[in-house]
Amino acid sequence: MQFSVHALHASSNNQNLACYTMEDSGKKCLAKNEVLIEDGSSKTNNNLSMTPPDGGYGWIIVFASFFANVIVDGIIYSIGKTLVEVWEQDFGTTAMQASLVQSLLAGFYFLAGPLASGLANLFGCRLVVIVGSMTTFVGFILSSIVPSLPLLYITFGIIGGIGFGLVYLPSILIVNQYFEKRRAFAMGIAVCGSGIGTTIFSQLFPFLLEVCENNWRHFLVYAAFITLLSVLCGLCYRETPLVTPEDNEVCVLCIC
């Protein structure tokens, strides 16, 4: 079997890089962080790293993160004001007990931070955001059928809050991966979705509750489907490509 070696330099903008060996009629594909050595086998190249492209597809990431913040923070900071009084009347409880539902939602939203960051490191931001959105959806749907306030603490406050936390933190982390020089500007665009979302939903939710004829259970079903919109944001997220530190190039060796 004869070998010839070819070197190919690919810029960091390329997403899919591979090395191939042709032995008889077979083909072997190496991972992006592997190189070929003299005997035709491969080894891991630990010099490959993730370099922020500072633009390009990164702007899609920024606007996806922006809309994720519109949905997450818009709902969290507006829904309690709309529903606490209704819960107080429906369950015949005190304002303090009813407001604890909203407090748990906001509390577990932030407490989920370490969990969200760990899962994002293991599975990537896209998957964690999608799972988080589905978790909140399930929590809100369950909340629409619970018969008592203590169960609402669990379904709406704890499950819903954790789901929102799994959406929020990866949506911030992914922006950091795509920007270095323009990171502050990109982050500023992404997080301003929180204020815009709060403004939108603080006006939308009272109207939606009125449309539902003050039936908070029907209202939560509509709100649950609104949370699913963050799945679309998660689908836009993808990891930055692996590149070498030197001149942002990857050297691919091919033996055939």
VOBA-990683 format. One record per residue: residue number from 1; x, y, z of N, C-alpha, C in turn. Coordinates in steps of 0.05 Angstrom, whole numbers. Example, Ala and Ser with C-alpha at 12.3 -4.5 7.8 and 13.67 -1.06 7.14 Angstrom:
<sites>
SITE     n     n_c1     n_c2     n_c3    ca_c1    ca_c2    ca_c3     c_c1     c_c2     c_c3
SITE     1      264     -114      156      246      -90      156      264      -66      156
SITE     2      257      -45      142      273      -21      143      258        1      157
</sites>
This chain:
<sites>
SITE     n     n_c1     n_c2     n_c3    ca_c1    ca_c2    ca_c3     c_c1     c_c2     c_c3
SITE     1       17      -24        0        0        0        0       18       25        0
SITE     2       12       44      -17       28       68      -19       14       91       -5
SITE     3       30      108        6       19      131       21       29      157        8
SITE     4       13      176        8       21      203        1        9      222       22
SITE     5       24      242       30       15      260       51        8      287       39
SITE     6      -15      296       47      -24      323       38      -31      339       62
SITE     7      -24      364       61      -31      383       83      -51      403       74
SITE     8      -71      408       90      -92      427       83      -96      445      106
SITE     9      -94      472      102      -99      491      123     -127      502      119
SITE    10     -143      500      140     -171      510      138     -175      532      159
SITE    11     -189      552      151     -194      575      170     -213      567      191
SITE    12     -215      584      212     -233      578      235     -262      581      228
SITE    13     -268      592      205     -296      594      197     -308      568      187
SITE    14     -290      549      180     -300      523      171     -310      507      195
SITE    15     -334      495      192     -346      480      214     -338      451      215
SITE    16     -334      438      192     -330      410      191     -302      404      179
SITE    17     -284      395      195     -257      388      186     -252      359      191
SITE    18     -240      345      172     -235      316      176     -210      307      162
SITE    19     -198      286      171     -175      273      158     -183      245      150
SITE    20     -173      236      127     -181      210      117     -156      193      111
SITE    21     -158      167      115     -138      148      105     -152      129       87
SITE    22     -140      122       64     -152      103       46     -135       78       47
SITE    23     -146       56       57     -132       31       58     -149       10       43
SITE    24     -138        1       21     -154      -16        2     -178        1       -7
SITE    25     -202       -8        0     -226        7       -8     -239       20       16
SITE    26     -226       19       40     -238       30       64     -230       59       68
SITE    27     -245       73       86     -240      101       92     -243      105      122
SITE    28     -224      119      133     -226      125      162     -227      155      166
SITE    29     -246      164      182     -250      192      187     -240      199      215
SITE    30     -222      218      218     -212      226      244     -228      248      256
SITE    31     -228      250      282     -242      272      295     -227      298      290
SITE    32     -241      320      296     -229      346      290     -205      352      308
SITE    33     -202      339      330     -179      344      348     -159      322      346
SITE    34     -158      307      324     -138      286      320     -121      292      295
SITE    35      -96      282      296      -78      285      273      -66      257      267
SITE    36      -57      253      243      -44      228      235      -15      228      243
SITE    37       -5      205      251       23      202      257       36      183      236
SITE    38       61      178      239       76      166      217       66      139      209
SITE    39       57      122      227       48       95      220       20       94      211
SITE    40        7      116      207      -21      116      197      -42      117      219
SITE    41      -33      115      244      -53      117      266      -57      146      273
SITE    42      -73      151      293      -80      178      300      -74      184      329
SITE    43      -72      209      336      -69      217      364      -83      244      367
SITE    44      -90      249      392     -105      274      398      -86      297      398
SITE    45      -95      319      386      -80      344      386      -93      362      407
SITE    46      -80      365      430      -91      381      452      -87      411      448
SITE    47      -74      419      426      -70      447      421      -95      460      408
SITE    48     -114      444      400     -138      455      388     -155      469      410
SITE    49     -165      492      404     -181      507      423     -204      521      409
SITE    50     -221      533      425     -244      547      413     -238      577      413
SITE    51     -236      589      389     -231      617      387     -256      632      378
SITE    52     -265      652      393     -289      667      385     -286      680      358
SITE    53     -305      676      340     -303      689      313     -309      718      313
SITE    54     -322      729      335     -328      757      337     -345      767      314
SITE    55     -365      753      306     -383      762      285     -394      738      270
SITE    56     -402      742      245     -413      721      229     -438      709      242
SITE    57     -438      683      245     -461      669      257     -466      677      286
SITE    58     -445      689      297     -448      699      325     -471      718      329
SITE    59     -477      734      308     -499      753      311     -526      739      312
SITE    60     -528      716      298     -552      700      301     -555      690      330
SITE    61     -532      682      341     -532      673      369     -542      696      388
SITE    62     -532      720      382     -539      743      399     -569      748      399
SITE    63     -581      748      375     -609      754      373     -627      731      384
SITE    64     -617      706      381     -631      683      393     -630      686      423
SITE    65     -607      694      434     -605      698      463     -623      721      472
SITE    66     -624      742      456     -641      765      462     -670      755      465
SITE    67     -680      740      446     -708      731      447     -713      711      470
SITE    68     -692      695      476     -695      677      499     -698      693      525
SITE    69     -684      715      527     -687      733      551     -713      747      551
SITE    70     -723      754      528     -750      766      526     -771      747      538
SITE    71     -769      722      530     -789      702      539     -785      696      569
SITE    72     -761      689      577     -756      679      604     -761      701      625
SITE    73     -746      723      622     -749      744      642     -776      759      640
SITE    74     -786      761      615     -812      774      612     -834      759      627
SITE    75     -833      733      626     -853      717      640     -848      717      670
SITE    76     -823      713      679     -817      711      707     -825      737      722
SITE    77     -818      760      710     -822      785      724     -850      797      720
SITE    78     -867      784      705     -894      794      700     -916      776      709
SITE    79     -912      750      709     -934      732      713     -944      732      742
SITE    80     -927      737      761     -935      737      789     -955      760      795
SITE    81     -949      783      784     -967      806      788     -995      800      777
SITE    82     -996      784      756    -1021      778      743    -1037      757      759
SITE    83    -1023      737      771    -1037      714      781    -1039      713      812
SITE    84    -1023      726      826    -1023      723      856    -1050      730      868
SITE    85    -1062      752      859    -1088      759      870    -1110      738      863
SITE    86    -1107      728      838    -1127      707      829    -1123      682      846
SITE    87    -1099      673      851    -1094      650      868    -1104      654      896
SITE    88    -1100      678      906    -1109      684      933    -1139      680      936
SITE    89    -1154      689      916    -1183      686      917    -1192      657      911
SITE    90    -1179      644      892    -1187      617      884    -1182      596      906
SITE    91    -1158      598      919    -1151      579      939    -1159      587      967
SITE    92    -1170      612      970    -1178      621      996    -1156      624     1016
SITE    93    -1133      634     1006    -1109      635     1023    -1100      664     1026
SITE    94    -1078      668     1041    -1068      695     1045    -1051      704     1022
SITE    95    -1046      730     1020    -1029      741      999    -1001      731     1002
SITE    96     -991      727     1026     -964      717     1030     -961      689     1020
SITE    97     -980      672     1026     -979      644     1016     -981      642      986
SITE    98     -998      659      974    -1001      659      945     -976      670      931
SITE    99     -964      690      943     -941      702      930     -916      684      932
SITE   100     -917      664      951     -895      646      953     -891      630      927
SITE   101     -912      626      912     -910      612      886     -891      627      867
SITE   102     -895      653      865     -878      670      849     -850      671      860
SITE   103     -847      672      886     -821      673      899     -805      648      893
SITE   104     -818      625      893     -804      600      887     -796      599      858
SITE   105     -813      610      840     -806      611      812     -781      627      807
SITE   106     -779      651      819     -756      668      816     -732      656      830
SITE   107     -736      644      853     -714      633      868     -700      610      855
SITE   108     -716      591      846     -704      567      832     -694      574      804
SITE   109     -704      596      793     -693      606      768     -663      612      771
SITE   110     -656      625      793     -628      631      797     -613      608      810
SITE   111     -626      593      828     -612      570      841     -604      549      820
SITE   112     -617      548      797     -611      528      777     -585      535      762
SITE   113     -573      558      769     -548      566      754     -526      545      754
SITE   114     -517      535      777     -496      514      776     -503      490      760
SITE   115     -528      481      763     -538      458      748     -537      463      718
SITE   116     -546      487      710     -547      494      682     -519      496      670
SITE   117     -500      508      685     -473      510      674     -460      483      672
SITE   118     -464      466      691     -452      439      690     -463      423      666
SITE   119     -490      424      662     -502      410      640     -493      421      613
SITE   120     -490      448      612     -481      460      587     -453      451      580
SITE   121     -435      448      600     -408      438      595     -409      409      585
SITE   122     -427      394      595     -428      365      587     -442      361      560
SITE   123     -465      374      556     -482      368      533     -484      391      513
SITE   124     -474      414      519     -476      436      501     -500      454      507
SITE   125     -498      479      499     -519      498      506     -546      492      491
SITE   126     -544      483      467     -569      478      451     -587      458      466
SITE   127     -576      435      473     -593      414      485     -604      423      512
SITE   128     -588      437      528     -597      445      554     -620      465      552
SITE   129     -618      484      533     -639      504      529     -665      490      521
SITE   130     -663      471      502     -687      457      493     -700      441      516
SITE   131     -683      427      531     -694      412      554     -706      431      575
SITE   132     -693      453      580     -704      473      599     -731      484      590
SITE   133     -733      490      565     -759      500      554     -781      479      558
SITE   134     -774      454      552     -794      432      555     -801      428      584
SITE   135     -781      431      602     -786      428      631     -806      449      641
SITE   136     -802      474      633     -821      495      641     -848      490      629
SITE   137     -849      481      604     -875      475      591     -890      454      607
SITE   138     -877      433      615     -890      412      631     -899      422      658
SITE   139     -881      439      671     -889      450      696     -913      468      695
SITE   140     -915      484      674     -939      501      671     -964      486      665
SITE   141     -962      465      648     -985      449      642     -995      434      667
SITE   142     -976      423      683     -984      410      708     -997      430      727
SITE   143     -987      454      727     -997      475      745    -1026      482      738
SITE   144    -1034      478      713    -1061      485      705    -1082      465      715
SITE   145    -1073      442      725    -1092      422      734    -1089      414      764
SITE   146    -1070      426      778    -1066      419      806    -1090      429      823
SITE   147    -1097      413      843    -1121      421      859    -1115      438      884
SITE   148    -1089      441      890    -1082      455      915    -1058      473      911
SITE   149    -1055      492      930    -1033      511      929    -1006      498      934
SITE   150    -1003      479      953     -977      466      957     -967      452      932
SITE   151     -984      440      917     -975      427      892     -967      448      872
SITE   152     -979      471      873     -971      493      855     -943      503      861
SITE   153     -935      501      887     -908      508      895     -888      491      880
SITE   154     -895      465      876     -877      446      863     -877      449      833
SITE   155     -901      448      821     -903      448      792     -895      475      780
SITE   156     -906      496      791     -901      523      780     -875      535      790
SITE   157     -872      535      817     -849      548      829     -822      533      824
SITE   158     -822      507      831     -796      492      830     -790      482      802
SITE   159     -809      467      790     -804      456      763     -802      479      742
SITE   160     -821      498      743     -820      520      725     -795      537      728
SITE   161     -786      542      753     -762      558      758     -737      544      748
SITE   162     -735      518      753     -711      504      743     -710      504      713
SITE   163     -733      500      700     -734      500      671     -725      527      660
SITE   164     -734      549      672     -726      576      662     -696      580      667
SITE   165     -685      569      689     -657      572      694     -640      557      674
SITE   166     -650      534      664     -636      518      644     -636      533      617
SITE   167     -655      550      613     -656      566      588     -638      590      590
SITE   168     -639      604      613     -626      630      615     -595      628      614
SITE   169     -583      612      632     -554      613      634     -540      604      608
SITE   170     -548      582      596     -535      574      570     -538      595      549
SITE   171     -560      610      549     -565      632      530     -545      655      534
SITE   172     -534      658      558     -513      677      563     -486      666      556
SITE   173     -481      641      564     -455      628      559     -449      626      529
SITE   174     -469      620      513     -464      616      484     -455      642      471
SITE   175     -464      665      481     -455      691      470     -426      695      476
SITE   176     -417      688      500     -389      690      508     -371      674      490
SITE   177     -381      651      481     -365      633      464     -360      645      437
SITE   178     -378      662      427     -376      672      400     -363      700      398
SITE   179     -358      713      421     -347      740      420     -325      744      440
SITE   180     -305      759      432     -283      766      450     -280      797      450
SITE   181     -272      808      427     -268      837      425     -295      852      428
SITE   182     -316      841      417     -342      854      418     -361      842      438
SITE   183     -349      829      458     -365      814      477     -384      832      493
SITE   184     -374      855      502     -391      872      518     -415      882      502
SITE   185     -410      889      477     -432      899      460     -452      877      455
SITE   186     -442      853      449     -460      830      443     -476      823      468
SITE   187     -463      823      491     -478      816      516     -499      837      522
SITE   188     -492      862      516     -511      884      521     -537      880      505
SITE   189     -534      872      480     -557      867      463     -573      844      474
SITE   190     -559      823      482     -573      798      491     -589      803      517
SITE   191     -577      816      536     -590      819      562     -612      841      562
SITE   192     -611      859      543     -632      879      543     -659      867      535
SITE   193     -659      842      526     -684      828      522     -700      825      548
SITE   194     -687      825      571     -701      822      596     -719      846      601
SITE   195     -709      870      597     -726      893      600     -748      895      580
SITE   196     -742      889      555     -763      890      535     -784      869      540
SITE   197     -776      845      548     -795      824      554     -813      831      577
SITE   198     -802      843      598     -818      851      621     -839      872      613
SITE   199     -831      891      596     -849      911      586     -872      899      570
SITE   200     -865      880      552     -885      867      535     -905      851      551
SITE   201     -894      833      568     -911      814      582     -927      827      604
SITE   202     -917      849      616     -933      863      636     -958      874      625
SITE   203     -959      880      599     -983      889      585     -999      866      573
SITE   204     -985      846      564     -998      823      551    -1013      805      570
SITE   205    -1002      799      593    -1014      780      611    -1041      789      623
SITE   206    -1044      814      632    -1071      821      641    -1092      819      619
SITE   207    -1084      826      594    -1103      823      572    -1109      794      567
SITE   208    -1089      776      568    -1093      748      564    -1111      736      586
SITE   209    -1107      744      611    -1124      735      632    -1153      743      628
SITE   210    -1156      767      618    -1183      777      612    -1196      761      590
SITE   211    -1180      754      570    -1190      737      548    -1199      710      559
SITE   212    -1184      700      578    -1191      674      591    -1213      676      612
SITE   213    -1225      700      614    -1247      705      633    -1238      699      662
SITE   214    -1214      709      668    -1202      705      695    -1198      676      703
SITE   215    -1198      658      684    -1193      630      690    -1163      626      688
SITE   216    -1150      625      712    -1120      624      712    -1110      597      701
SITE   217    -1126      576      702    -1117      550      691    -1115      551      661
SITE   218    -1134      563      648    -1133      567      619    -1110      586      612
SITE   219    -1106      606      628    -1085      625      624    -1057      611      624
SITE   220    -1053      593      643    -1028      579      645    -1022      561      621
SITE   221    -1043      550      609    -1040      534      585    -1028      551      562
SITE   222    -1040      575      559    -1029      594      539    -1000      602      545
SITE   223     -995      607      571     -968      615      579     -948      592      574
SITE   224     -957      567      578     -940      544      574     -931      543      545
SITE   225     -949      548      526     -941      547      498     -923      571      490
SITE   226     -926      593      504     -908      616      500     -879      608      508
SITE   227     -876      593      530     -850      584      538     -836      566      518
SITE   228     -852      552      502     -841      534      482     -826      549      460
SITE   229     -831      576      457     -817      591      437     -787      592      441
SITE   230     -779      588      466     -750      588      471     -736      563      460
SITE   231     -752      543      452     -740      520      438     -728      529      411
SITE   232     -742      548      398     -731      558      373     -705      573      377
SITE   233     -702      586      399     -677      600      406     -655      579      409
SITE   234     -661      558      424     -642      537      429     -633      523      403
SITE   235     -651      520      384     -643      507      359     -623      524      343
SITE   236     -622      550      349     -602      567      335     -574      564      347
SITE   237     -572      554      371     -546      553      384     -530      530      373
SITE   238     -504      535      367     -486      514      360     -458      522      370
SITE   239     -442      502      376     -416      507      388     -397      519      367
SITE   240     -378      535      377     -357      546      359     -338      524      351
SITE   241     -326      526      327     -308      505      317     -282      505      332
SITE   242     -269      481      332     -243      478      344     -222      488      324
SITE   243     -203      505      334     -182      516      317     -156      516      333
SITE   244     -133      519      319     -108      521      333     -103      550      340
SITE   245      -88      555      361      -83      582      369      -67      598      349
SITE   246      -50      585      333      -33      600      314      -49      608      289
SITE   247      -53      633      287      -66      644      263      -94      633      258
SITE   248     -106      621      278     -133      610      276     -135      591      253
SITE   249     -115      573      249     -116      554      227     -114      526      238
SITE   250     -125      507      223     -124      479      230     -109      465      207
SITE   251      -89      449      214      -74      434      194      -85      406      193
SITE   252      -95      398      170     -107      372      167      -88      355      149
SITE   253      -79      332      159      -62      314      144      -78      292      132
SITE   254      -74      286      107      -88      265       94      -68      245       83
SITE   255      -73      219       88      -56      198       77      -74      181       59
SITE   256      -67      178       35      -85      162       17      -68      147       -4
</sites>
